[in-house]
Amino acid sequence: AALTYDPNNSRVAFAADGGSGFLYRSNDGGATWAEAPSVRALLSSNSAIGELYATNEGGGLVVYAGTRFDGVLRSADAGATWQRLDAGLAGEARRIRELLTYDGALYAGTHLGLYRLPAGAATWEQVTGFPDAGIVYSLAVQGENLLAGTDTALYQSADGDTWQRVPNAPATTYYDIADTGRLLVLGTEAGLWVGSG
């Protein structure tokens, strides 16, 4: 269900099954894999990891795992140990679809809209200026803008607080967004779209 890698060492990769709570790590570019067993102990019986996001914080690898029912998990030691990072997430907000850093904060697309964990904070806050309280399936950064795809529209923000619908983007579900450096590629319920502006 999810795959990510160390931004500074692409031979270190993580993969989550999305169904049974298994998380695997590879140190050799995917040739061999080993389970990260400490993760399953933090998941409820019907939960699993459906989203992975790796970034560098303070010069070291930090991996975030978005779960089906248990909020966000965080590892600051390359996946050896994990901690829950779910304060402020309740109900459907504990169902994580996407994770991404923007302007120093960690953003989470959930089944209850968009949430943000400011730098240095321990509690998530709902992004109250986001116009859609439904499922946020996808997040991406293009230039200075943060993009969020929901089950009905594509939105953009230049500050994370004020949002507007992207003009001419189709009214559909946005499962994934990729920035090619020149164009956006949108994986939607209505097919694959490419565009800019």
N, C-alpha and C positions, 0 to 999 in steps of 0.2 A: 504493500500500500504506500510505502514511503521510502525514499532513498536520498541520502545526503553524503557529503564528503568534507573533509578538512580543507578549508580554502587555501591553506598554506602547504598542504601535502595531499594531493589527490589519491595517493595510495591508501590512505586511511578513509574508509567508507563505513556507513551505517545503513542497515536495511531493516524495516519493520514489516511484520506480516499483516497487520491490520485486523486479524481475526482472533488470535489466541493469546496475544500479549507478548509474543516473542520479539526480541530485538537482537540483531546480529551485528558484529563488527569484523571488518577485514583490514588487515595491515599490509596487504600485498596487492592492492588494486583489484580486489574481487576474486582472486584465484582461490583463496580459502576463507572460511568464515567461522567465527566462534560466537556462541550466545553470550549476551551480557545478562547474566541471571539475576542481578540485583533489581532489575526493572520490574519483573512480574510481581514481586512482593508489594509494590506500590500501587498495583492496579486492582480494581474490584473484579469480581468473578466474571462479569459480562463485558469488561472493557478491553481495549487494545490500543495500540499506537497506530494512528493513521496519517500523521504528519511529522516530519523531521526537519530541523533547521540547524545548521552549523554556522558558527561565526567566530571571530576572534574578539575577545574582550580582555583588555589589559595584556595583550601579547600572547594569550593562551587560548586554546580551543575550548569553546563552550558549545554544548549540544543541547537543543531543546526538543522535547517530544510532546506533540499534541495528542491527547488521548480521546477515546470515544466518549467516556463519561467521567473522567477524573481530572480534568483541567490540563495543566502543563507540568511536565517534569523537566528538571535541569541537571546537567552534568558539567562540572567545571574541571574534571580530570579525564577527559577523552573517553567518557563512557564507563569508567571503572565503578563509580558510585553515582547515585541519583538522589535528588530531593524533590519533594512536591513544591510547586510554585503556583498555588491555586487560591490564595487568599483574595477575596473579592469576586471570585467566580462562583455563581450559584445557579442551580437549575440547568436550563438549556445552554447557559454560557460555559458550562463545564465540558461541552462537546466542541472540540477544537477542529477546525477545518484547515487553517493556514496560520503560519507564524512568519514574522518578518521584522527586522529592525529598520527604523526610519527616524532620523533626527535624534538619535540617542535613546529612543524608547523602543520597547518590544511591543509589537502589535499582534493581536490574535483575532482572526476571523472565527466567529462562533455561530452556534445555532440561535443566538439571541443578539445578533448585531456585532459591532466592532468594539473591542476592548484594547486598553493600552496599559503597559507597565512602564512608568517613567523610570529613567536612569536612577539607580540607587534606591528605588522604592521596593517594598515587599508586598504591596497590595495592588491588584488590578483595578482599573477604573473604566467604566463604560464611556466610550466616546459619544457624548450626548449630542454633538452636532452632526453625527452621521445620520442621514435621512431614512435609513432602512433598518428596522429592528428584526428583520428576518435572518436567514442564513447568509453569512459572508463566506463564500467558497474560496475566493482567491485574493491575493495581495501581490503587488509588484511596485517597484520604484522605477520611474522613467524620468531621468534628469532630476529636477527638483520636486517632482510630483509623486505623491503616493496614490496608487490606484487600488480600488476595491471592487471586486465583482460579486454580485449577489445572485439570488435566484430570479431577479427581474431586470437588473440594470448594471451598468458600469459607472462608477463614480470616481472623481479625482479631487485631490486636495493639495494645496501648496504649503500647508502648515499642520495638517493632521487634525484640525479642529473645524474648519469651514470646508464644506463639500458641495460639489455640483455634479450633476449628471454629465457624462461625456457626450457631447453632441454627435449625432449621426451613428452612435453605437447602437446595435440592434437591441430590442427589448427581449431578452432571453436569459438563461442561466449561464453564468461565467465560471466554468470549472477551473480554468487556469489562464494565467497571463504571463507572457514572456516578452522581455524587451530585447530586441536584436541590436540595440545601439542606434538604430535608425527608425525602425518600425515596431509597433506592438503586434504580437501574434496572440489571438484570443481563441482559446478552446472553449466552445459554447455548445449549448443544447441545439443550436441552429447551425452547427458546422464550424469550420475553421475560418476565422476572419483575420485580415491583415490590414493595418491602417496606421495613420498618424494624424494627430490634431483633432 
